Amino acid sequence: MHRVNPATPPFLMRPFALERYLSKHEFSVRHLACASDPDTMRLDEVLALDPTARDRLLGMSLGYTETKGAPALRAAIARRYCGIEPDDVLVHVGAEEPIFTFFRSTLQPGDHVIVLTPTYQSLTSVAEALGATVSRWDAREADGWQPDPAELEALVTPKTKVLAINTPQNPTGGLLSADRFEAVCDFAAKHGLWLLGDEVYRGLEHGGPALPSVAEASARGVGLGAMAKVYGLAGLRIGWAVSRDRSRLSQMEAVKDFLSICAPGPSELLATVALEHADVFRLRALATVRSNVSLIEGLLEQFPRHLSWSRPLAGTTGFLRVLEEPASAWSQRLLDETGVLLAPSLLFDWPDTHVRVGLGRASLGAAMGVLSTWLERQ
Ligand SMILES: Cc1ncc(COP(=O)(O)O)c(C=O)c1O
């Protein structure tokens, strides 16, 4: 098992490779084909879901809001879980923020963290920047992007404080099987670890049922959610942490005082409206994702020499294996020659073998049409 970036000095943040890449291309590229957030909605479409929402929004005062989050929003979030009370919820600005507040309030330099990989870079880089060492626990493509729980015993050390899992997994679309999820919860409990569950794609299972949240399954579980992925409302910048350990949430809140302090009131109101109509958003995203999975399956049948994948089970992304050349060179040529943007796997601290495709946008059909024509010419 290799360590992530062992040379990174503590307290320096390694640039977030995917965010830097998206920042350069996302708003100028012709065909954005690697986004992890699904198609969004306009403000007036969200307001139309609740006849009182427009007047409430226009009549809002624009002062600071409650640090924990608006009571109505925390109640709407709690209703999405079993056995979770509004006081078990701490609203944040996006899901990026609670990754930081969680690690900053948990880790000391020299601590150790185990992270299910490949994943969203914050889960490794924030821990490293705080002076912790990180061990990767790699999911295996040949096993449908499942990791092997038997490997965990070899990774844990007396310094291990946290086991972090991102399931459904970005970028692979992998979803832990129920028995492996249970094994993870048991392992964390046995070693007295905090179990951080980045669950921002939970609710977008393509076929089978969702896993429980780590906050439901484990007394030391902290689950993260967001409006960005399942609901397609990334621009609201609303995310949250859920845990039955309220002292853990209080410690995270104390870190949040040094970051956003509180979430923007208009965003809180709109997020509350959206969560009260959650299935309008969730089912819309799921329909697009399912149709894009079929589209990609068709493409793979047409070009078996060029691309393959272990079919994603949940979430909005899939990880395509590039068969004939390094993925970064292949995707750069594709971008230069056609304007189709895929995200090469080096951006996810993964060998140069895959590209991430985004499955939540209706525009993927046009992008894959361009890719298909390009592949025919190769
Ligand atoms: C796994 C994962 N966690 C967290 C985030 C951050 O979410 P947000 O945009 O709500 O800050 C993302 C965004 O891509 C993600 O994929």
The ligand as an SDF file (V2000), in Angstrom:
LIG
                    3D

 16 16  0  0  0  0  0  0  0  0999 V2000
  -16.9590   13.3790   -3.0600 C   0  0  0  0  0  0  0  0  0  0  0  0
  -17.1430   14.8610   -2.9610 C   0  0  0  0  0  0  0  0  0  0  0  0
  -17.1360   15.4410   -1.7530 N   0  0  0  0  0  0  0  0  0  0  0  0
  -17.2990   16.7670   -1.6200 C   0  0  0  0  0  0  0  0  0  0  0  0
  -17.4680   17.5840   -2.7050 C   0  0  0  0  0  0  0  0  0  0  0  0
  -17.6190   19.0600   -2.5080 C   0  0  0  0  0  0  0  0  0  0  0  0
  -18.9700   19.4140   -2.6010 O   0  0  0  0  0  0  0  0  0  0  0  0
  -19.4490   20.9360   -2.5880 P   0  0  0  0  0  0  0  0  0  0  0  0
  -19.4500   21.3980   -3.9990 O   0  0  0  0  0  0  0  0  0  0  0  0
  -20.8230   20.8770   -1.9780 O   0  0  0  0  0  0  0  0  0  0  0  0
  -18.5120   21.7230   -1.7290 O   0  0  0  0  0  0  0  0  0  0  0  0
  -17.4650   17.0230   -3.9890 C   0  0  0  0  0  0  0  0  0  0  0  0
  -17.5860   17.8740   -5.1870 C   0  0  0  0  0  0  0  0  0  0  0  0
  -17.2900   17.4700   -6.2860 O   0  0  0  0  0  0  0  0  0  0  0  0
  -17.3140   15.6260   -4.1120 C   0  0  0  0  0  0  0  0  0  0  0  0
  -17.3220   15.0140   -5.3100 O   0  0  0  0  0  0  0  0  0  0  0  0
  1  2  1  0
  2  3  1  0
  2 15  2  0
  3  4  2  0
  4  5  1  0
  5  6  1  0
  5 12  2  0
  6  7  1  0
  7  8  1  0
  8  9  2  0
  8 10  1  0
  8 11  1  0
 12 13  1  0
 12 15  1  0
 13 14  2  0
 15 16  1  0
M  END
$$$$
